[in-house]
Amino acid sequence: MQAAHPLHETDFEMALRHVIEAEHRVARQRVLVERLAPGDGPTAALAEALLADFQVTLAAHRAHLARLMPPGSGRPQG
């Protein structure tokens, strides 16, 4: 894995950073969703939809990281 990215990180390091950043994004969005009352209208619905999108993105980042894991190293935690 060559460091060809602007941050001089390997593909694995980049994928790991993406997972960590996405996990933080999901956690922050969950807090926002919880602050809104369940029946709080379109704002609550949009917040929940955005959370769902963030979760899909996190899953994609985790899958990418898993593909970059060296054979026999186990699954990434998260």
A tleap script that builds the chain and sets N, CA, C and O, in Angstrom:
source leaprc.protein.ff14SB
mol = sequence {
  NMET GLN ALA ALA HIE PRO LEU HIE GLU THR
  ASP PHE GLU MET ALA LEU ARG HIE VAL ILE
  GLU ALA GLU HIE ARG VAL ALA ARG GLN ARG
  VAL LEU VAL GLU ARG LEU ALA PRO GLY ASP
  GLY PRO THR ALA ALA LEU ALA GLU ALA LEU
  LEU ALA ASP PHE GLN VAL THR LEU ALA ALA
  HIE ARG ALA HIE LEU ALA ARG LEU MET PRO
  PRO GLY SER GLY ARG PRO GLN CGLY
}
set mol.1.N position { 0.830 -1.176 0.000 }
set mol.1.CA position { 0.000 0.000 0.000 }
set mol.1.C position { 0.879 1.245 0.000 }
set mol.1.O position { 1.621 1.499 0.948 }
set mol.2.N position { 0.786 1.983 -1.036 }
set mol.2.CA position { 1.582 3.195 -1.135 }
set mol.2.C position { 0.845 4.382 -0.535 }
set mol.2.O position { -0.384 4.452 -0.537 }
set mol.3.N position { 1.642 5.313 -0.022 }
set mol.3.CA position { 1.064 6.559 0.492 }
set mol.3.C position { 0.943 7.537 -0.656 }
set mol.3.O position { 1.864 8.310 -0.923 }
set mol.4.N position { -0.204 7.504 -1.344 }
set mol.4.CA position { -0.399 8.351 -2.520 }
set mol.4.C position { -1.456 9.417 -2.286 }
set mol.4.O position { -1.853 10.120 -3.216 }
set mol.5.N position { -1.901 9.535 -1.073 }
set mol.5.CA position { -2.976 10.475 -0.756 }
set mol.5.C position { -2.401 11.780 -0.227 }
set mol.5.O position { -1.271 11.809 0.260 }
set mol.6.N position { -3.167 12.854 -0.319 }
set mol.6.CA position { -2.671 14.161 0.125 }
set mol.6.C position { -2.209 14.170 1.582 }
set mol.6.O position { -1.301 14.925 1.931 }
set mol.7.N position { -2.812 13.354 2.430 }
set mol.7.CA position { -2.416 13.311 3.831 }
set mol.7.C position { -1.270 12.331 4.058 }
set mol.7.O position { -0.882 12.076 5.198 }
set mol.8.N position { -0.738 11.790 2.987 }
set mol.8.CA position { 0.364 10.823 3.041 }
set mol.8.C position { -0.003 9.618 3.896 }
set mol.8.O position { 0.788 9.159 4.720 }
set mol.9.N position { -1.206 9.119 3.689 }
set mol.9.CA position { -1.661 7.944 4.409 }
set mol.9.C position { -1.870 6.811 3.426 }
set mol.9.O position { -2.132 7.036 2.244 }
set mol.10.N position { -1.752 5.607 3.920 }
set mol.10.CA position { -1.996 4.439 3.085 }
set mol.10.C position { -3.493 4.300 2.843 }
set mol.10.O position { -4.296 4.974 3.488 }
set mol.11.N position { -3.864 3.437 1.924 }
set mol.11.CA position { -5.286 3.175 1.677 }
set mol.11.C position { -5.950 2.655 2.954 }
set mol.11.O position { -7.076 3.037 3.272 }
set mol.12.N position { -5.251 1.785 3.680 }
set mol.12.CA position { -5.791 1.246 4.923 }
set mol.12.C position { -6.000 2.357 5.953 }
set mol.12.O position { -7.046 2.412 6.599 }
set mol.13.N position { -5.020 3.232 6.110 }
set mol.13.CA position { -5.141 4.347 7.058 }
set mol.13.C position { -6.297 5.266 6.681 }
set mol.13.O position { -7.031 5.737 7.550 }
set mol.14.N position { -6.456 5.518 5.393 }
set mol.14.CA position { -7.549 6.358 4.930 }
set mol.14.C position { -8.897 5.697 5.243 }
set mol.14.O position { -9.817 6.355 5.730 }
set mol.15.N position { -9.006 4.395 4.960 }
set mol.15.CA position { -10.260 3.683 5.214 }
set mol.15.C position { -10.579 3.680 6.706 }
set mol.15.O position { -11.735 3.845 7.097 }
set mol.16.N position { -9.559 3.492 7.537 }
set mol.16.CA position { -9.763 3.512 8.984 }
set mol.16.C position { -10.213 4.905 9.438 }
set mol.16.O position { -11.115 5.025 10.267 }
set mol.17.N position { -9.595 5.943 8.906 }
set mol.17.CA position { -9.995 7.318 9.237 }
set mol.17.C position { -11.443 7.564 8.830 }
set mol.17.O position { -12.199 8.196 9.566 }
set mol.18.N position { -11.826 7.065 7.661 }
set mol.18.CA position { -13.204 7.242 7.200 }
set mol.18.C position { -14.192 6.561 8.151 }
set mol.18.O position { -15.252 7.113 8.446 }
set mol.19.N position { -13.846 5.367 8.627 }
set mol.19.CA position { -14.721 4.660 9.571 }
set mol.19.C position { -14.858 5.461 10.859 }
set mol.19.O position { -15.966 5.656 11.358 }
set mol.20.N position { -13.735 5.923 11.395 }
set mol.20.CA position { -13.762 6.684 12.648 }
set mol.20.C position { -14.584 7.962 12.490 }
set mol.20.O position { -15.408 8.286 13.344 }
set mol.21.N position { -14.355 8.682 11.396 }
set mol.21.CA position { -15.108 9.923 11.167 }
set mol.21.C position { -16.595 9.637 11.000 }
set mol.21.O position { -17.430 10.385 11.509 }
set mol.22.N position { -16.932 8.568 10.297 }
set mol.22.CA position { -18.341 8.222 10.087 }
set mol.22.C position { -18.994 7.797 11.400 }
set mol.22.O position { -20.160 8.113 11.639 }
set mol.23.N position { -18.253 7.079 12.258 }
set mol.23.CA position { -18.795 6.696 13.560 }
set mol.23.C position { -19.117 7.937 14.389 }
set mol.23.O position { -20.154 7.994 15.049 }
set mol.24.N position { -18.232 8.925 14.355 }
set mol.24.CA position { -18.481 10.172 15.091 }
set mol.24.C position { -19.701 10.905 14.522 }
set mol.24.O position { -20.517 11.449 15.266 }
set mol.25.N position { -19.808 10.908 13.205 }
set mol.25.CA position { -20.936 11.584 12.551 }
set mol.25.C position { -22.258 10.918 12.960 }
set mol.25.O position { -23.234 11.605 13.263 }
set mol.26.N position { -22.283 9.598 12.968 }
set mol.26.CA position { -23.489 8.856 13.354 }
set mol.26.C position { -23.829 9.146 14.816 }
set mol.26.O position { -24.993 9.369 15.149 }
set mol.27.N position { -22.823 9.144 15.684 }
set mol.27.CA position { -23.072 9.402 17.109 }
set mol.27.C position { -23.647 10.800 17.319 }
set mol.27.O position { -24.596 10.973 18.084 }
set mol.28.N position { -23.077 11.796 16.644 }
set mol.28.CA position { -23.589 13.169 16.778 }
set mol.28.C position { -25.021 13.280 16.259 }
set mol.28.O position { -25.857 13.955 16.860 }
set mol.29.N position { -25.292 12.617 15.148 }
set mol.29.CA position { -26.637 12.690 14.570 }
set mol.29.C position { -27.646 11.987 15.471 }
set mol.29.O position { -28.787 12.435 15.584 }
set mol.30.N position { -27.238 10.884 16.116 }
set mol.30.CA position { -28.149 10.193 17.044 }
set mol.30.C position { -28.562 11.129 18.184 }
set mol.30.O position { -29.725 11.158 18.588 }
set mol.31.N position { -27.589 11.892 18.694 }
set mol.31.CA position { -27.901 12.844 19.766 }
set mol.31.C position { -28.924 13.865 19.278 }
set mol.31.O position { -29.871 14.192 19.993 }
set mol.32.N position { -28.731 14.361 18.071 }
set mol.32.CA position { -29.667 15.341 17.523 }
set mol.32.C position { -31.055 14.747 17.341 }
set mol.32.O position { -32.056 15.398 17.641 }
set mol.33.N position { -31.119 13.522 16.853 }
set mol.33.CA position { -32.416 12.852 16.660 }
set mol.33.C position { -33.115 12.677 18.006 }
set mol.33.O position { -34.324 12.886 18.114 }
set mol.34.N position { -32.351 12.293 19.035 }
set mol.34.CA position { -32.941 12.085 20.355 }
set mol.34.C position { -33.459 13.385 20.962 }
set mol.34.O position { -34.424 13.374 21.725 }
set mol.35.N position { -32.817 14.506 20.624 }
set mol.35.CA position { -33.275 15.807 21.143 }
set mol.35.C position { -34.630 16.205 20.576 }
set mol.35.O position { -35.415 16.888 21.235 }
set mol.36.N position { -34.891 15.781 19.373 }
set mol.36.CA position { -36.160 16.130 18.728 }
set mol.36.C position { -37.238 15.157 19.189 }
set mol.36.O position { -37.013 13.949 19.251 }
set mol.37.N position { -38.372 15.679 19.502 }
set mol.37.CA position { -39.496 14.821 19.886 }
set mol.37.C position { -39.864 13.939 18.694 }
set mol.37.O position { -39.792 14.383 17.548 }
set mol.38.N position { -40.259 12.691 18.962 }
set mol.38.CA position { -40.585 11.780 17.860 }
set mol.38.C position { -41.605 12.336 16.869 }
set mol.38.O position { -41.513 12.062 15.672 }
set mol.39.N position { -42.566 13.104 17.346 }
set mol.39.CA position { -43.579 13.649 16.447 }
set mol.39.C position { -43.339 15.114 16.132 }
set mol.39.O position { -44.287 15.878 15.954 }
set mol.40.N position { -42.085 15.504 16.062 }
set mol.40.CA position { -41.747 16.926 15.917 }
set mol.40.C position { -41.770 17.404 14.466 }
set mol.40.O position { -41.121 18.389 14.117 }
set mol.41.N position { -42.509 16.710 13.643 }
set mol.41.CA position { -42.720 17.180 12.282 }
set mol.41.C position { -41.577 16.909 11.327 }
set mol.41.O position { -40.799 15.973 11.513 }
set mol.42.N position { -41.485 17.746 10.296 }
set mol.42.CA position { -40.534 17.491 9.220 }
set mol.42.C position { -39.070 17.555 9.661 }
set mol.42.O position { -38.227 16.870 9.083 }
set mol.43.N position { -38.758 18.361 10.668 }
set mol.43.CA position { -37.367 18.440 11.118 }
set mol.43.C position { -36.918 17.119 11.702 }
set mol.43.O position { -35.818 16.653 11.403 }
set mol.44.N position { -37.746 16.508 12.528 }
set mol.44.CA position { -37.417 15.212 13.119 }
set mol.44.C position { -37.297 14.145 12.036 }
set mol.44.O position { -36.394 13.309 12.076 }
set mol.45.N position { -38.204 14.180 11.076 }
set mol.45.CA position { -38.163 13.194 9.996 }
set mol.45.C position { -36.893 13.339 9.161 }
set mol.45.O position { -36.271 12.345 8.787 }
set mol.46.N position { -36.521 14.565 8.878 }
set mol.46.CA position { -35.289 14.789 8.111 }
set mol.46.C position { -34.057 14.356 8.899 }
set mol.46.O position { -33.128 13.780 8.333 }
set mol.47.N position { -34.047 14.633 10.208 }
set mol.47.CA position { -32.927 14.226 11.048 }
set mol.47.C position { -32.795 12.707 11.068 }
set mol.47.O position { -31.684 12.180 11.010 }
set mol.48.N position { -33.913 12.007 11.150 }
set mol.48.CA position { -33.893 10.545 11.140 }
set mol.48.C position { -33.444 10.005 9.782 }
set mol.48.O position { -32.700 9.027 9.718 }
set mol.49.N position { -33.889 10.631 8.714 }
set mol.49.CA position { -33.476 10.201 7.375 }
set mol.49.C position { -31.976 10.416 7.189 }
set mol.49.O position { -31.293 9.577 6.601 }
set mol.50.N position { -31.470 11.527 7.685 }
set mol.50.CA position { -30.040 11.786 7.577 }
set mol.50.C position { -29.257 10.777 8.399 }
set mol.50.O position { -28.207 10.310 7.957 }
set mol.51.N position { -29.741 10.430 9.580 }
set mol.51.CA position { -29.096 9.400 10.390 }
set mol.51.C position { -29.036 8.083 9.629 }
set mol.51.O position { -28.004 7.412 9.628 }
set mol.52.N position { -30.122 7.716 8.988 }
set mol.52.CA position { -30.147 6.473 8.209 }
set mol.52.C position { -29.111 6.523 7.085 }
set mol.52.O position { -28.418 5.537 6.832 }
set mol.53.N position { -29.006 7.659 6.418 }
set mol.53.CA position { -27.998 7.813 5.358 }
set mol.53.C position { -26.588 7.682 5.923 }
set mol.53.O position { -25.737 7.017 5.333 }
set mol.54.N position { -26.345 8.318 7.069 }
set mol.54.CA position { -25.030 8.233 7.704 }
set mol.54.C position { -24.695 6.787 8.077 }
set mol.54.O position { -23.545 6.364 7.960 }
set mol.55.N position { -25.699 6.035 8.525 }
set mol.55.CA position { -25.473 4.642 8.899 }
set mol.55.C position { -25.135 3.783 7.680 }
set mol.55.O position { -24.304 2.879 7.764 }
set mol.56.N position { -25.777 4.066 6.559 }
set mol.56.CA position { -25.465 3.347 5.320 }
set mol.56.C position { -24.027 3.655 4.896 }
set mol.56.O position { -23.281 2.761 4.496 }
set mol.57.N position { -23.657 4.912 4.987 }
set mol.57.CA position { -22.294 5.313 4.632 }
set mol.57.C position { -21.281 4.658 5.553 }
set mol.57.O position { -20.239 4.191 5.092 }
set mol.58.N position { -21.568 4.617 6.846 }
set mol.58.CA position { -20.677 3.958 7.804 }
set mol.58.C position { -20.506 2.486 7.445 }
set mol.58.O position { -19.391 1.965 7.486 }
set mol.59.N position { -21.577 1.824 7.099 }
set mol.59.CA position { -21.493 0.412 6.711 }
set mol.59.C position { -20.605 0.238 5.481 }
set mol.59.O position { -19.827 -0.714 5.407 }
set mol.60.N position { -20.717 1.146 4.523 }
set mol.60.CA position { -19.873 1.075 3.326 }
set mol.60.C position { -18.409 1.298 3.690 }
set mol.60.O position { -17.529 0.615 3.165 }
set mol.61.N position { -18.143 2.241 4.577 }
set mol.61.CA position { -16.754 2.473 5.008 }
set mol.61.C position { -16.203 1.252 5.741 }
set mol.61.O position { -15.048 0.876 5.539 }
set mol.62.N position { -17.018 0.638 6.585 }
set mol.62.CA position { -16.572 -0.562 7.298 }
set mol.62.C position { -16.278 -1.708 6.323 }
set mol.62.O position { -15.300 -2.437 6.490 }
set mol.63.N position { -17.125 -1.857 5.313 }
set mol.63.CA position { -16.898 -2.909 4.318 }
set mol.63.C position { -15.608 -2.652 3.548 }
set mol.63.O position { -14.856 -3.585 3.266 }
set mol.64.N position { -15.352 -1.402 3.210 }
set mol.64.CA position { -14.118 -1.051 2.507 }
set mol.64.C position { -12.910 -1.365 3.386 }
set mol.64.O position { -11.929 -1.936 2.911 }
set mol.65.N position { -12.979 -0.996 4.661 }
set mol.65.CA position { -11.884 -1.284 5.583 }
set mol.65.C position { -11.660 -2.788 5.692 }
set mol.65.O position { -10.518 -3.249 5.708 }
set mol.66.N position { -12.735 -3.546 5.767 }
set mol.66.CA position { -12.618 -5.001 5.878 }
set mol.66.C position { -11.924 -5.596 4.658 }
set mol.66.O position { -11.145 -6.541 4.784 }
set mol.67.N position { -12.207 -5.042 3.469 }
set mol.67.CA position { -11.549 -5.541 2.258 }
set mol.67.C position { -10.053 -5.258 2.263 }
set mol.67.O position { -9.282 -5.984 1.636 }
set mol.68.N position { -9.640 -4.216 2.961 }
set mol.68.CA position { -8.230 -3.842 3.004 }
set mol.68.C position { -7.463 -4.532 4.130 }
set mol.68.O position { -6.238 -4.433 4.200 }
set mol.69.N position { -8.180 -5.228 5.009 }
set mol.69.CA position { -7.519 -5.913 6.122 }
set mol.69.C position { -6.620 -7.023 5.578 }
set mol.69.O position { -7.016 -7.761 4.675 }
set mol.70.N position { -5.417 -7.137 6.125 }
set mol.70.CA position { -4.549 -8.240 5.700 }
set mol.70.C position { -5.195 -9.581 6.038 }
set mol.70.O position { -5.886 -9.699 7.050 }
set mol.71.N position { -4.975 -10.593 5.196 }
set mol.71.CA position { -5.563 -11.911 5.466 }
set mol.71.C position { -5.128 -12.422 6.839 }
set mol.71.O position { -3.968 -12.284 7.230 }
set mol.72.N position { -6.082 -13.013 7.561 }
set mol.72.CA position { -5.782 -13.609 8.857 }
set mol.72.C position { -5.680 -12.622 10.003 }
set mol.72.O position { -5.341 -13.016 11.119 }
set mol.73.N position { -5.966 -11.338 9.758 }
set mol.73.CA position { -5.826 -10.345 10.816 }
set mol.73.C position { -7.113 -10.172 11.613 }
set mol.73.O position { -7.130 -9.429 12.594 }
set mol.74.N position { -8.184 -10.838 11.213 }
set mol.74.CA position { -9.457 -10.682 11.910 }
set mol.74.C position { -10.221 -9.487 11.369 }
set mol.74.O position { -9.767 -8.787 10.464 }
set mol.75.N position { -11.393 -9.275 11.949 }
set mol.75.CA position { -12.259 -8.172 11.520 }
set mol.75.C position { -11.924 -6.911 12.277 }
set mol.75.O position { -11.528 -6.973 13.440 }
set mol.76.N position { -12.076 -5.763 11.635 }
set mol.76.CA position { -11.900 -4.508 12.369 }
set mol.76.C position { -13.022 -4.360 13.391 }
set mol.76.O position { -14.149 -4.782 13.133 }
set mol.77.N position { -12.735 -3.780 14.518 }
set mol.77.CA position { -13.751 -3.579 15.540 }
set mol.77.C position { -14.495 -2.290 15.297 }
set mol.77.O position { -13.953 -1.352 14.712 }
set mol.78.N position { -15.729 -2.240 15.741 }
set mol.78.CA position { -16.479 -0.997 15.597 }
set mol.78.C position { -17.925 -1.153 15.527 }
set mol.78.O position { -18.647 -0.164 15.406 }
savepdb mol mol.pdb
quit
